[in-house]
Structures are given as C-alpha cells and as structure tokens.
Amino acid sequence: MRGLNVERSSDRANLLTALSAIEVRREALALAEESARITRLRYSEGRDTLTDLLAVEAQLRRSRTQYAVALLRAMRYHLALQRSSGLPIRIP
C-alpha cells in the first residue's frame, strides 16, 4: 500500500511539474510567434536578412515542438496518475 501511495505522490508531482512546463512553453511559443511576426515584417521592409528570417522561423518551429512535447508529457503523467490512483483510464 505504501508503494502505491509513493507512486501516486510521484505521479501527482510529475503531473504538476508537467502542467507548469506547459505554461512556460506556451509563453515561449507566444514570444517566438511575436518575434517571427516582427522579423517577417522587417524582412519585407528590407531591414532584416534572409538569414535572420530563417533563424527566427527555425526557433518558432522549435518552440512549437517543445510545446507539443510538454502537452504529451502532461498527458502521460495524467494517465499515470489515473492508473496509480486505481481510476479507469480516461483520455480527456
């Protein structure tokens, strides 16, 4: 029984950490989107180079990927918590 409580506590802590990570990644994605918007504008006005544009687009793709990974981790920990709590697995 103690092992199950430890596992449940660990799963709960992992889920809370994952949910925090989602918020951090969401904010990073918003910043990357804004940076890309500004760089595209500056590029269209001839004030930024193609290299600048490609770099910001690559960062935007990385931010999107990191956000998706954070969502998947949270889902995994959510399912682990359901399992360790003895609840039926429900996918939200």
Backbone bond lengths (Angstrom), bond angles and torsions (degrees), N, CA, C in turn:
res aa  C-N    CA-C-N  psi(-1)  N-CA   C-N-CA  omega(-1)  CA-C   N-CA-C  phi
1 M - - - 1.453 - - 1.526 110.34 -
2 R 1.339 115.54 -41.05 1.467 119.77 -179.92 1.526 110.78 -62.31
3 G 1.330 115.28 -38.26 1.465 119.50 178.57 1.517 111.67 -62.21
4 L 1.316 116.57 -38.37 1.468 120.39 178.42 1.522 111.10 -67.54
5 N 1.329 116.63 -38.29 1.469 119.88 178.32 1.522 110.98 -65.95
6 V 1.330 115.76 -39.46 1.459 119.69 177.96 1.525 109.80 -64.96
7 E 1.324 115.75 -43.90 1.477 119.67 179.57 1.528 110.12 -63.26
8 R 1.329 117.10 -43.50 1.463 120.89 179.28 1.531 110.98 -62.51
9 S 1.324 116.39 -43.49 1.470 120.39 178.23 1.522 111.01 -62.91
10 S 1.314 115.84 -41.47 1.466 120.28 178.78 1.527 110.62 -64.99
11 D 1.317 116.03 -43.99 1.471 119.88 179.19 1.527 111.07 -63.59
12 R 1.319 116.67 -38.99 1.470 120.61 178.77 1.527 109.94 -64.88
13 A 1.321 116.99 -44.51 1.469 120.88 179.31 1.531 110.46 -63.77
14 N 1.333 116.34 -41.23 1.469 119.92 178.25 1.528 111.03 -62.79
15 L 1.324 116.19 -40.47 1.462 119.65 179.59 1.525 110.93 -65.56
16 L 1.318 117.47 -43.79 1.470 120.05 178.94 1.528 111.26 -62.38
17 T 1.321 116.36 -40.13 1.462 120.30 176.92 1.526 110.28 -64.21
18 A 1.318 116.71 -42.73 1.464 121.04 179.92 1.527 111.20 -64.54
19 L 1.325 116.80 -38.56 1.467 119.45 178.35 1.525 111.19 -66.53
20 S 1.320 116.53 -37.22 1.463 119.88 175.17 1.523 110.69 -64.40
21 A 1.321 115.89 -39.98 1.462 120.36 179.54 1.530 110.80 -63.10
22 I 1.323 116.82 -35.68 1.468 119.64 177.74 1.518 109.86 -60.00
23 E 1.314 116.60 -45.22 1.469 119.90 -179.12 1.527 110.99 -63.28
24 V 1.325 116.57 -42.57 1.472 120.34 178.50 1.527 109.83 -61.95
25 R 1.327 116.35 -45.56 1.477 120.27 -179.42 1.525 111.45 -67.49
26 R 1.326 117.11 -34.11 1.472 120.62 177.40 1.533 109.99 -63.41
27 E 1.319 116.19 -43.96 1.465 120.64 178.53 1.536 110.97 -65.63
28 A 1.329 116.43 -41.16 1.469 120.18 178.04 1.526 110.51 -63.67
29 L 1.319 116.71 -38.42 1.462 120.49 178.23 1.521 110.86 -65.30
30 A 1.313 117.33 -42.32 1.468 120.81 178.03 1.530 110.51 -60.65
31 L 1.316 116.63 -41.94 1.471 119.77 178.09 1.521 111.32 -65.53
32 A 1.321 116.58 -41.53 1.467 120.37 179.20 1.527 110.93 -64.56
33 E 1.325 116.91 -39.09 1.466 120.46 177.74 1.523 110.87 -64.22
34 E 1.316 116.76 -42.50 1.468 120.38 179.14 1.532 110.70 -66.78
35 S 1.306 116.27 -41.05 1.452 120.33 178.09 1.534 111.04 -62.34
36 A 1.327 115.86 -41.35 1.463 120.26 178.23 1.524 110.72 -65.52
37 R 1.322 116.82 -40.59 1.471 120.24 178.82 1.525 110.29 -60.50
38 I 1.317 115.94 -46.51 1.467 120.37 -178.89 1.522 110.93 -65.60
39 T 1.321 116.81 -43.27 1.466 120.23 -179.35 1.524 110.91 -65.55
40 R 1.334 117.78 -39.50 1.471 119.72 176.66 1.531 110.69 -60.62
41 L 1.308 116.13 -43.15 1.459 120.90 178.42 1.531 110.61 -62.26
42 R 1.326 114.90 -48.16 1.462 119.46 -179.92 1.530 110.88 -62.58
43 Y 1.324 117.55 -37.70 1.462 121.17 178.21 1.526 110.24 -65.08
44 S 1.337 116.43 -42.93 1.470 119.57 -179.82 1.526 111.77 -65.16
45 E 1.332 116.07 -25.01 1.469 120.70 177.57 1.526 112.19 -90.41
46 G 1.337 116.52 -0.74 1.457 120.67 179.44 1.521 113.82 79.88
47 R 1.322 117.42 14.84 1.467 120.49 -177.95 1.521 112.85 -96.50
48 D 1.316 118.46 -10.97 1.459 122.94 175.38 1.518 108.75 -126.76
49 T 1.327 115.57 156.69 1.461 120.79 -178.51 1.523 110.82 -90.80
50 L 1.311 115.13 167.55 1.457 120.69 175.45 1.531 109.61 -61.94
51 T 1.310 116.63 -36.61 1.471 120.68 177.67 1.526 110.51 -60.27
52 D 1.331 116.81 -43.17 1.472 120.45 177.25 1.529 110.60 -60.43
53 L 1.315 115.92 -44.71 1.460 121.28 -179.00 1.527 111.13 -63.03
54 L 1.330 116.50 -45.74 1.461 120.07 -179.55 1.531 111.36 -64.48
55 A 1.315 116.40 -38.02 1.470 120.21 179.51 1.518 111.18 -65.00
56 V 1.327 117.01 -43.35 1.467 119.38 -178.80 1.533 110.53 -70.69
57 E 1.321 117.64 -33.56 1.467 120.69 176.98 1.534 110.06 -67.36
58 A 1.323 117.16 -38.89 1.469 120.82 177.50 1.529 110.10 -64.41
59 Q 1.327 116.56 -41.45 1.466 120.03 178.28 1.525 110.86 -64.84
60 L 1.302 116.91 -38.11 1.461 120.58 177.81 1.534 110.17 -62.66
61 R 1.332 116.93 -43.26 1.469 119.96 177.30 1.528 111.17 -62.32
62 R 1.335 116.95 -41.46 1.469 120.18 177.58 1.530 110.80 -61.82
63 S 1.322 116.28 -42.99 1.470 120.41 -179.89 1.521 110.97 -63.46
64 R 1.312 117.03 -40.47 1.472 120.43 178.15 1.527 110.64 -64.16
65 T 1.327 116.04 -42.08 1.463 120.67 179.07 1.525 110.73 -64.64
66 Q 1.314 117.52 -44.50 1.460 121.13 179.98 1.521 111.44 -63.94
67 Y 1.311 117.28 -36.23 1.463 120.97 176.89 1.530 109.92 -65.33
68 A 1.328 116.43 -44.66 1.469 120.31 179.35 1.527 110.95 -62.81
69 V 1.318 117.10 -40.77 1.461 121.04 178.03 1.531 110.18 -63.12
70 A 1.316 117.20 -41.24 1.471 120.96 178.41 1.528 110.60 -61.94
71 L 1.324 117.17 -40.92 1.469 120.50 177.35 1.525 111.19 -63.05
72 L 1.325 116.30 -43.32 1.466 120.00 -179.62 1.529 111.66 -65.96
73 R 1.324 116.70 -38.97 1.469 119.45 177.56 1.530 110.72 -63.14
74 A 1.310 116.09 -42.77 1.465 118.98 178.96 1.526 110.58 -62.11
75 M 1.305 116.63 -40.83 1.465 120.08 178.27 1.528 110.06 -62.82
76 R 1.316 116.69 -43.00 1.466 120.50 179.46 1.531 110.83 -60.67
77 Y 1.341 116.75 -45.73 1.457 119.83 -179.43 1.529 111.68 -70.19
78 H 1.301 116.94 -32.04 1.466 120.78 175.12 1.532 109.73 -61.96
79 L 1.323 116.31 -46.36 1.465 120.53 178.99 1.531 111.07 -65.52
80 A 1.335 116.55 -38.44 1.467 119.97 178.43 1.524 110.51 -63.91
81 L 1.324 116.76 -40.11 1.465 120.37 178.40 1.532 110.67 -65.60
82 Q 1.307 117.17 -41.84 1.461 119.70 176.66 1.529 110.36 -59.14
83 R 1.333 115.70 -44.92 1.463 120.48 -178.52 1.533 110.74 -63.44
84 S 1.337 116.42 -48.15 1.465 119.44 -176.92 1.529 112.32 -70.96
85 S 1.321 116.70 -18.25 1.467 120.68 176.74 1.517 112.06 -89.18
86 G 1.324 116.28 -4.31 1.457 120.50 -179.85 1.514 114.07 78.72
87 L 1.327 115.60 15.31 1.466 120.16 -179.78 1.530 109.89 -88.02
88 P 1.317 116.51 152.80 1.465 118.83 173.95 1.534 109.00 -63.94
89 I 1.295 115.13 143.16 1.464 119.98 -178.99 1.519 108.19 -74.89
90 R 1.339 114.62 118.41 1.467 122.05 176.62 1.513 107.26 -121.63
91 I 1.284 116.17 129.41 1.453 120.56 177.95 1.517 107.46 -96.12
92 P 1.359 116.16 116.21 1.474 118.61 -178.09 1.516 112.18 -69.44
